[in-house]
Structure formats: C-alpha cells, structure tokens
Amino acid sequence: MKGTTTEALVGLDRVLVEDADRIEDFLAYHRNQVLCPVYTSVDIRRNQAKAAVVDANAFPAGFNNLAGRSHGEAARAIENYMRKVYPGAKELLVLAEGHTRNRWYFQSLRTLSHLFEKAGYAVTLGTLNEELFPEADVEAAEGGTVRIHGVLREGDELIADGVVHDVVILNNDLSGGAPGILDGLSQPITPPPAMGWHRRRKSEHFRIVNGLSEQLGAHIGFDAWCISAHFERVDGVDFKARAGLDEVGSAIDRVLARTQAKFDEYGIQRAPTVFVKADAGTYGMGVMTARSGEEFLRINARGRERMAKGKGGVKTTSVIVQEGVPTDLRTGEAALVAEPVMYMVCGRVVGGFNRIHGTKTDEESLNAPGASFQPLAFLTHGEGEPGPDETVLDPVSAHVYQVLGEIASIATGYELRSAEQPGTELPTYP
C-alpha cells in the first residue's frame, strides 16, 4: 500500500472490499468475545490516504438525522439484539438527559422511541430531573411533543408512569457522575452506567481501536495506520492554572513527528495537525486544533477557558492529543466540508449521516455550532427510492464505513469489559 496518496486510497478500498469475507470473520470473532452495546455512534474522517474513526459516543443522540429507509434496518437490529440479550422483555424505559432544553435532542428521543416501538416494544421516556416530575410534554424540533416522565425508585426497581419496566435503555452520558438511584437495580441497564463519561475515557477507547486495527492489518496485510490515528494521553492538566500544558505541547510534537513520518512514507504533501481533546466528554466540547507544541502553548485566556470545562461544567484534567485526519469529503453545490457519522446497533451499522459545516476547514472539528446534517441512504437498507433529502452512499464507501464503525462498536464492548474486569487483555485473532 505504499506509494502516492491516490494509490493508498485505491489500495485501502480494494483491500477492504476484496477481503470482505476475511474481514467479516475477524469482526465476528471479536463480536463473540464481548457484548457490543445496544447502540453506538462514531465520527469518521476520510481522505486519500486513510479513513479512521476519530470519536465514539456510547449514548448517541441525533437519531432524527437517520434516513427514513434506515429505520427498518435499525428496528430489525434492535429486535435481534433484545431477543438475544433480554429475552421476554416487552416494556422499555429510555432514561434521557435531564438538563437540556435542546429541542433537537427531544426530536432524537422521538425517533429513538419510534425505532424501539417498530421493533415491537412498549417505550416510556423518563428522566431523573425532578423539575419534570411527574410528567411533562416537551416540544420537539420538527413539531409535535414527547412526553417525559419522572422516575421514582421503589426497592430495587425504577418506576415511570406507574410501570416497572423490563429493561432500562440509558440515553444519558452521566457526565456529572452516576446517581445513586441507579445502583443495585434488579432491572438491567444498557449501556451500563460504567460507560458514562464520569468513568469512560477516549484514550482507552482508541487504545483498543488501534489494537484491533493492528490485528486486522496483520491478518489481511495492510498498514493499520490507514484505518487508525496516532494519539497520546496527558494527565494532570489544568488549563486555567496552565498546569501540565508543557507536557501537552511535548505530546503534540511527538504525535506530529510520528504522523509526518507516515506522510513522508505515503508522499502526502501537507503539514500534519493534531486535535487536542478532553479525554472525557462529548458534544464537541473541549476540542482544539494545533500545528505545533509551540502554537498550542500560545493559547490565550479565552482558548484556555473553552478547554477548561466540558459538558455540565466538568473540569478537564486530562486530554488526548490525537492525529488530525483531514476530511476530503465535500457536499452540495457549495462543496462544504463534511464527515460521515455512523450509527450501530449490537455492533452492526444501521445508518448514518454526513455532518456538514460551512465555516470550518478540512482540518477542524465539524462537531460545532452551525453544523447541519444530511441523511445517508444505504442501498442495502429498505426498498424504493431514497427520500428527497437523502444522499445515496456508494457501496464502497458504505463498506469502508461499516468496517470502521463495527471495529469501534466492538472496541466499546471491550471498554466495558475492561471497566468491569480491570487488566483484561485484548484477545488476539487466531
């Protein structure tokens, strides 16, 4: 796969498509080692040299951005997952974020409820926010309302709308910590609270993703860098007090040097960049781009303020320095920069969309205010013509994104196992 960037792209696509059966065997082996989450979403960046997952969310919102033809695929995957993992379950409690007024989030909840109902389950939306107790009708972004119920605990059970549900579907990333009301429940919770950002770390996720990528590269015969990204973790950071920033700057220079070596190997004629990200957190908060450690150390007070705290005001104390993967994807007449976001159920891609931004460059994070979303229609999902707002995803890109998304979903399963069984090693594909 060495050579020009064009040859690298053709080679990567060809390898992932022509070796699809061997890749599926590899993915199936690892799926059988762990329980993949009921849902996961990932951000992917792709250019002529590589395609890599750069972020993964264990409690995704944005289900409303999926193409309509993806709903049937998602519902079938949910039904298969629930029958396998929770046989006999009928009543589901979706435990939502309790401190947001974002109408698009409520639109996502509305779609998520629809997907579970389409799979054959009765769904109640609940929250631990006492201000909404006992219930409230909340407006969604595209019209209509969703009813959110307050949740009580009696003994070892959660109750909402007078119902003791069979399974709790957690859609709250617990950035501020896991509340005691979730401890010791008799009802299963998926994803488990251990996957909340009070415990979860991006560095652990990407450690496992890179390990899986290296195994797959060795198994198939290609450079794992083409489907992964270099990174380092730096602890003991305090942006306001400027503590640990020199260590971050040094890590930036090391990651840039490793990336430059790959650029030289593949003949890539551009300067590498990195993303500096809070090691815990979501919504695109606590992210910045840097081109050198020296540039990073010139960060001004406003920049330090943005990096100092994440969602819910949680203080940033550790960061990952991640190789920046520029996006070559452009969309629409204005050729705006974009990146694909894939959604998985039980380790299988069920749909996705392009995240688009009109004011960001191909090196910057697009998960920022002002982003728009373009549903992607998979030709293998559903029947009939795609909707007028849906973009057909070509089969090669669909396959590449499916492989990357499923690796990340499996990695999330291994994350959970590692949280529950510290010190467990990643098994090696035979």
N, C-alpha and C positions, 0 to 999 in steps of 0.2 A: 504493500500500500504506500510505499514511499514514492515521492515524485512531486509534481505540481499539485496545487490545490484542486484543480479540476479532476485530476486522476484520483486524488484522495476521495473526493465526493463520489465519483463513479464507482470506485473500488468499495467504499463503505456500503453504498446502496446495493451493489451487486452481491457482496458477501452476505448481508443481512437477508436479502431476498432468496438467493440461490441456496443458502444453507438454512432455510426456514425450518425444515423438519428437525435438523440437529439442534437448532436454537430452541425450538419448542420442547424437545426432550430435556434440554438443560433447564429451561424455565419450569417445566413440570416437576423435575427432580426437586428443585428448591421450594416450589409451592407445597410439595408434600412434606417438607421439613417443618413448616410453620403454618400458623393460621393467618392468612392475609386479612387485612382489615375489611370491614363491610364496605367502606369507601375510602378513597384517597384521590387527591388531585395533584398534578405536577406541572411545573412550568418548564418548557423545553426551549433551548436556543439551538439554532441550526445555521451553519454556514457551509462554505465549500470544503472546509477541512474536517468538520465534525458535527455531531448532533449530541447534545447532552442535557440531562435534567439538571436544573440549577436551583430548584426549590420544590419542596413537597409538603403538602398540607394534610394532616390526619383528620381534620374536621372541616372539610371544604364547604364553602358557600358557592354561589354562582351557578347552581343547578338550572336556574332560569335561562342561562345562556346556551344550554344544550339545544341542538337541533331537534325539532319535533320528531323526526324519524329515529332519533336515538332513544326515545322514551321506551319503546317496546323492548329494545335490546337491554336497557338498564333494568326494566321491570323483570325480564326473564332472568337476568343475572342475580338480582335481589332474591327472587323466588328460589332459585337453586341454592344460593348461599344460606338463606334462612332455613330451608328444609334440611340442609346438611348439618348446620351448626346448632339450630334451635328447633328441632322437630316438634311439631304440635303447637308452636306459638301462633297466636292469632291477633292479640292486642299489643300494639307497639306504642311506647311513649317516646317521642322525639324531644329531647331535652335541649332547648335552644339557648342562645346567648340571651342574657338578661339585662344587659346595659347598653343597648343600641337602639337608636331611633331610625336606623337606615332602612328606608322603605324597600330598597333593592334586596336587603337581607331577608325581609319578610316575603318578598317575591320568590326568593330561592327556597324558603321554607314551604311555600305553597306548592312549588314544583316538586320538592322532595317528598312531601306528603302524597302528592299525586302518584309518584313513582312507586311508593310502598303500597298504596291502595291498588294501583294497577297490578301489582304483584299478588294481590289477594289478602292484604292485611288491613285491619282497622287501625287508624292512626289518631293519636291525640298529641297536640303540640303543648309542651309545658315549659315553665320557667321557674327558676328559684328566686326571681325578683319579687319581693313581697309587695311592691307597689302595684303589680298587676294582679294580685290575689283578690278575689278568687278567679276572675277571668276578665279578658278584655278582647275586643275586636280591634285589630290593628290594620291600618291601610297598607296595602302592598303597592309597589311602584307602578304596576301596569293595570291598576283598577282592581276593585274587589277588596276583600279583607281576609285576614286569617285570624282565627280565634286562638288566643294563647291562654292557657290555664295555669293557675298557680299550683305548685306541687307541695304536698304535705308528706310527712313520713309517719307511719304508724308501725311500731315494732321494727322489723327489718324490711319493710316494703314502702315503696313510693306510691302515692295515690294522686291522681289528677282527674278531675271531672268525675269523681266518685268511682273510678275504675282502678283496680290493681292490674297493671299491665304485665304481660309475659316477658317482654324484653325492653330495656331502655336503650334507645339509639342516641348517643351523645353527639350533639352538634354545637358544643361549647368548648373552646380550646383551653379553658381553665388557666388563662394567662396569670390571673391573680392568685392562683392556688386552688387546690381541690377542697371543696367544702365538706365538712364532717358528715353532712346528711347523706353523702354517697358512700360512706364507709360501711362495710359489713352487710350489704344488702343481699337478700335472698334472690332478687331479680338480677339476671346477667346484664352487664352494661357493655356496649360495644360502640365505638372503640373504648377500651378501658381508660379510666381516669389517668393511669400511668403515662398515657400518650399526650397528656396536656403539656402546655409549654412551661408549667411550673417545674416539670422534670425533664421533658424531652429536649434534646439538643441537635441542632442541624449537623454539627460536626460528627456525631455518632451516625446519623443517617448517611452522610456522604462517605464516611469510613466504610460502611457496609456496601453502599452502591459501588464504590471504587473496587472493593474486594470482589464483588460479583462480576464487575466489568472485566477485571483482570482474569478471572476464571473463564469467562466466556471468550475473551480474546485468545487465551491459551488453547481453549478447546477447538475453536473454529479456525484460528490462525490469522488474527489481525491485531493491530495496535489498540490496546484498551483505551488509550488517550482519546481516540476518535469517538468514544461514547461516554467519556467521563471528564472531570475537571480537577486540576490540582487544587489543594487547599491546605491551610494551616489554621489551627485554633490558638487563640491567645487569651489567657485568663488574667484576672486581676486588673481589669480596665476600669477607669473612672474618667469619663470624658470631661466632666466639669472640673475635676481636680487635676486633669491632664496626667493622671497616673496610668502607667502601662502603655502610653502612646508610642514611646520609643521602640518598645517590643513589637507593637503593631507595625510600625514603619519598617523594622528589620524583616518581619514576616512578609510584608508586601514585596520587598526587594527579592527575597528568596523565591516566592511564587512567580514573580515576573521573570526571574532568571530561568527557572525551570520551563516556563511557558515559551520564552524566547528560544530556548534550545529546540523545542518542538517546532516552532515557527521556522527556524533555520533548517530543520530536517525536512520539512514539507515545502520549503520555498515560499512561505507566506510573507508577503511584503507589506506588513503593517506593524505598528508598535503594540505590544500586549498591554492589557489593562487588568485590573482586579476589581472585584466587588468586596467591600468591607461591610459585613452584615452582623447584626446582633445574633448571637448563637441561639437565642430563643426568641420566638416571636413571629408575627405574621402581618398581613395587610400591607406588605411592602414598607413597613416602618423600620427605621434604623438601618438604612442601606445607603452607601455612597460608592462612587467610582473613584479609583486612584490610578495614576500612571507611574508613580514612584513613591518610595517611602518619604522622600523629602517633600513632595507635593502634599501627601497626607498630613505631615507634621505642620503644614501651614494652615490647617483647618482653623477657621475663625470661630468666634464665640457662638455665632448663630448655627454654624455647622455642628459644633460640639453639642449644642442644645438639642438639635434634631436627633443626634446619635445617642444621646444620654439616656433616653427613655423609649420604651416601646409601648405596645397596646396596654391601656389601663394604667399608664404611668409607671410600669415596672422598670426598675433601673437596669441598664445594660452593664453587666460586669464581665462578660466575655464576648468575643467576636470570632467569626471565621473570616479569613482572608481567602477568597475564592477566585480562581482564574476567571477572568471575564471572557464570556463566549459571545462574540458579536453575532447579531442576527442578520442574515441575508434576506429574510422574508419581508416582502413588500406587498401591500394590498390596496386595491381601489385605484381610481384614476389619479389620485394624488400620490400614489406609491408611498403610503405611510408605513413606518416600520411596525413590525408585528412579531408576535411569538405565539406558538401553539400552547394551549393548556389542555391536558388530557385528564379525563375522569375515569377511575377504575372502580369496579365492584369485585371483591374477592379475587384481586389480582388480575382482572381482565378489563381491558379498555372498553368502555361502553359509549364514549362520545367525547366531544371536546369543542373548543372554540379558539379563534385567534384573538389574542389581546392586542389592541392597536393603540398607538399613541401618536398624536400629531405634533408634539413639541419635544419629543425625546429623540436622541440619536441611536444608532445601532449598537452603541457601547453601553447605554444607560439602562437602568431598570425601568420596565414599562408598567410595573405594578405600582402605579402612582395616580393621584387625582387627575382626571381628564382622559383616562383610558376609556376606550369603547370596545365592544365585543361583537365578533362575527361568528355565528354558529357554523360548525363544520359538519357537513353531511358525509358519512361513511357510506359508500355504495353497497357495502355488505349488510348495512342495517336498514331494515324496513323495505317497503315496496313503493313504487310510484316515483314521481319526480320530486327532487328537493324543493323546499319552500323558497319563496322569492328572496328571503333574507339569508338563505343558507348558501355557503360556498362548498362545492364538491371537492373533497380531498382526494388527490390522486392516489392510486393503490400503493405506489412505492412509498410515498410519504406516510400514508396510513400505517404501513407495515413497520417502518422505522419508528414511528411514534408509539406504536403498540409495544414493540420490544423494549423501548426505553421506559415507558410507563409501567410495564409489568415488572421490570427489574426494580424500579423504585417502590412499587407496591410490595413486592417480596421483601425488600430491604426494610420496609416499615414493619412487616411481620417479625423480622429478625430483631428490630429495635425493641419491640415489645418483649420478645423472649429474653433479650439481654437485660431489660429492666427488671423482669421477674426472676431471672436466673443469672445474676452478675458473673462475669468471667466465662460465659459460654462462647465457644469459638464458632466462627462461620464454617459450616461443613464444606468440604471440597467435592465438587462434582467428580464422580468416579471416571 
